[in-house]
Each structure stands twice: as C-alpha cells, then as structure tokens.
C-alpha cells in the first residue's frame, strides 16, 4: 500500500484546506469522524472515497462551515469557497441564468458584472442557449451543470463537491467528470470531492483518500500520477486498473 | 412539519381534482348531459309540487328565469345584493390573506413562535362561527364591518396553515446555500421562503376564497340590516314565499362561489403555473 505524506512536498503557504485531528461527535453521541488529517492545496484535486454513512459528507460540511467540528483544528485559508451539493438545489422559479447568478446576487455583486460573468460560466459548462429555461425543463446532468456554474461564477479558490454526480447515469457522469477536469485545469482551484465511486475518484484526482466506516477516519492516501489534462482512455490502461485496485483493496480492508 | 392533522384535512380537501374550464370543451357534453338531466328532473318535481299547490317551494325553471332574473325589479334587487356580498367577500378575504400570511411568517421564524401561536389558529378553526355571530353583532353592529369580521374569521385558517406549510417546505440544501452565501433572515424570506411558499399560499387562497363566500352569506343571513347581501335576500325571499326569486338568489350565490373558486385557481396558475404543477 502506498501512503504518501504530501505535506513535505507542498509548501504550507498553498494549503487551502487543512484538517488536523478533526473529530466530530454528534449531540446524540454518534462519533462521525475521528482524528482526520487531510490537506488540500492549490492545484490539488483530492477525492475522499468511502461507503455511505462513513462521515465523508460530514467532513465536507465542516469544511464549508455548515457544521462545527467537536475537536481538532480545521483551517480554511481562503474566502472564496464554492460548493456543489448532492442535489443541484436550484430554485425552481428561477431560470438557468438567474439560478447561476444567485450566489453572486446574495453576496451583492453588481448586476452588470454578474450578468457578464453568468454568461461566461454558462458557456463554460455548455449550457449556452438554455439561459432562459426553468429547472423543470432540464435533465439531471444539466441541473448539475447549472449548480456547478453557480459556484464557478464566484471564481472559487477551493471547490467542495459532495457526491455531485451520484444520482446521474454513467454516461452523463463520465461526461461531467471530463468537464470538471477541464474546469480544474483551466481554473486551477483546489478541489475536495466526496464520492463512493473508486474509478471516479482516481480519474478525477491528484490524490485519493480512503475513509473507514464510523467513526470515519482517513486510513490511506494515494497519489494519482497521471498527468493533467487527462485522456478519457486512461481509464482502460493497466496503470489505472492497478491504482483503482489498490484503492478498492484499502477500502475493503477498512470495512472488513 | 409538526402541524398536526388540521392542515392535512385542509390540504386533502383543497388538493382534490382541480376544476378546469376545459371540462366544458370537447368532452364537455357529458357534463352538459348531466345538466340537462338535472333540469328535466327539476321540471318533473316542479310539476308535482305545483299540482299540490306548493309551486312556490319548487317553481318551474322557466319561472325562475322570467320572474327571478328577467324582471327589472328582481334583477335590481339581485344585483344590489350581489354587489354588497362581493364587497364583503373581497374585503374579508383580503384581510384574511394579510393576517394569515403575516401570522405564518411570524411562526416560521422560530420553533417557539410556532408552538406559541399555532394552537390559536387551530382554536380559531374549531370555533363554530355561528356561535360568535350574536356577539360580533353586539360589538360591531349590523353593518358592513361585522360581515367582514365573520368572513375573515372563516377564511383565515387555510391561509395560516397553508402559508406556514409552504414556508417550511423549503429544502434543507437550499436553505444551506443561502446561509453559506451570507443571506440574512429577510433575504431568506424574500428570495427563498416566500417564493417557495407561493404554490401552497395559492392552494390556501382557493380554499379561503370558497369559505369567504360561505362566511359572507352566513353573516348576512344573521345581520339582515345594514348592507344586505345575497344571504339577506335569500332570507327575505324565503319568508315572503317568493319561490322564483329565492331560487334565483340561491343560483346566483352558487355561481358566485364557482366564479370566485375559478378566479383564484386561475390567479394561482398565472402566478406560479410556469414552474409549479397544481394537481
């Protein structure tokens, strides 16, 4: 098993998200997370894989500030954090363009600027021509693109994803994975991606962290050596298969 | 949602099969057939009553038309009463909407506010309004105001319950998105909760509108004096044994109920039908 300590390779100044001994105990006594150590630096795309209910979403909610860890140190070193939830969480009465502008609007960005940026990010996620559509007229994949565009508009330095493509069919999911990679390469944000798919984690990431069941903790981390931008066919190489095998093995070991 | 059963009863009643104008197009002949059968049955009954010399209780449909509607004296009494009732309904309903929405917004702010205030909405719903009418007359007299009070009281609960349900129906993820974007309570209410509640508010409004017609007519039947509406006219025609006029007044009240129900259904579809399915 290859476990790598990245903190020695990446200078501390570029660490945007730092969990150190993070623990989470819910009021009912459930220990969701125990002693989590994980860093996400600029230029890194880190995936956390684990089965349902292992506390990986809790980890992301702590990073976003929606939950407060019961102990340990969690540091977010940027004001510009983007979030994509499991559901697209679009407002059904707003058009695609108005949904994409929502966060900017709530944060008080001037109307002209946010209209300009919204047109740009809608184009980036491939939704040009759908600006005036309502969410009910969109497919699941298009809803997710809208959701990504909404956060992308704010130029996030740290982008948090909570199983965003879990509900989509495999074809749509793979296409959105490729587009997410393209956005990552072009915008160089730091990404933290929660998923239960090993191949999705390996394909998207520069680093994969394996989480054990409750209480959740990081049991192994793997560097993904494949260069960016990634060729979709990399999924069919022996090296890719070997790495996903290692990650799967670590997962199985952690969960018995 | 912690609302208990009253709301469920309310929404079950109001979410029944929506009444659509399209029932009268294309396949509307079925409904027309039933109407023809009903009118035929009416003629049959009217002839039975008139043979027993009780024609004033069930007059012939054509008599209702000629004496009740197509007669300048009856017609002016009818339109006058209708106008008085319509004013009571719209003022009473408007007050019920304002109070109901504000009441629900206050309750949606905190669990303790809901616990403190929701029981009184239920109490309001449980009071037999007729029991209160004499008291309302003693306090507010017999004019326009007591009629409006009765209408508002009867129409208030569906507004409160449905608005609260709507405000609380916002998905957790959407609320968290607003929170993460630094939205305050007022922004959350204006840009998230109220728009999300609109479909429920219109469901409540449709129910309340129907009830307000009942409220206006019931109040009117008791108060009589002041600004007599359809309820008072029905009482007068009834006591004077004016069969055709009585039937004309009843049919007008029924038509008013249907028109108001359709009107608010249409308003709801215009307001939120673009993104919400009422069905």
Contacts between the chains, C-beta under 8 A, distances in Angstrom:
chain1	res1	chain2	res2	distance
A	64	B	180	6.2
A	65	B	180	7.0
A	66	B	176	5.7
A	66	B	179	7.3
A	66	B	180	7.0
A	83	B	177	7.4
A	83	B	180	6.2
A	85	B	173	5.0
A	85	B	176	7.6
A	85	B	177	7.4
A	86	B	173	7.6
A	87	B	171	7.3
A	87	B	173	5.2
A	89	B	171	6.7
A	89	B	173	4.1
A	89	B	174	5.1
A	89	B	176	8.0
A	89	B	177	5.3
A	91	B	174	6.8
A	91	B	192	7.3
A	91	B	195	7.1
A	91	B	196	7.8
A	92	B	275	4.7
A	92	B	276	7.0
A	93	B	195	5.1
A	93	B	196	8.0
A	93	B	198	7.7
A	93	B	272	7.1
A	93	B	274	7.6
A	93	B	275	4.7
A	93	B	276	7.9
A	102	B	177	7.6
A	102	B	181	7.5
A	103	B	177	7.5
A	103	B	181	4.8
A	106	B	178	6.5
A	106	B	181	3.9
A	106	B	182	6.4
A	106	B	183	4.9
A	106	B	187	6.6
A	106	B	191	7.5
A	107	B	181	5.8
A	107	B	182	6.1
A	134	B	274	6.8
A	134	B	275	5.2
A	135	B	275	7.7
A	136	B	275	6.2
